[in-house]
């Protein structure tokens, strides 16, 4: 019969090997007992998302590695997916270099264009006590309508809905929902003008 200490050590090793991988990769790695396979998969994901892989092949390669929500989109390099299973894009989206997707969910419609270094932040904190103001974390999803254009360096905050046909100017911080076919810019983002809607 195994000693209590041995059981605790075995449990600790199992948690050590499975917990970070479970959070990042999901169910496929839940029962992994050794970190090597997860490490290799993570390295492959990073390599597939790097500038080494041509853009026309990147989404397909990432799909083969388990990133199933973006197979119909063109992806730049260096994109961060904190939760690969929580990002979904419609057909013909273009996501430029170094875009950051938080834990999600994030849903992009058809033909959405996202500029480099844009950030989709879904995590928020309650206000804690003075010894730690960032309290419990929650996640609220983000959605972007068909045809929208998110400029370079835009930050979209939790729970935001960006309407179809919107343009969000470079560097804007989106703190409230954006109505369809509007041009928004600034910190916080405000509507500058309306665009003529086209037949959808």
JOQUI-V839972 format. One record per helix or strand of 3 or more residues. SS is the DSSP state (hx for helix, st for strand). FROM is the first residue (numbers start at 1). TO is the last residue. If there is no record, write none. Layout:
ss:SS from:FROM to:TO
ss:SS from:FROM to:TO
//
This chain:
ss:hx from:4 to:25
ss:hx from:27 to:29
ss:hx from:35 to:48
ss:hx from:55 to:64
ss:hx from:84 to:86
ss:st from:87 to:89
ss:st from:106 to:108
ss:st from:123 to:127
ss:st from:134 to:139
ss:st from:142 to:144
ss:st from:182 to:185
ss:st from:190 to:194
//
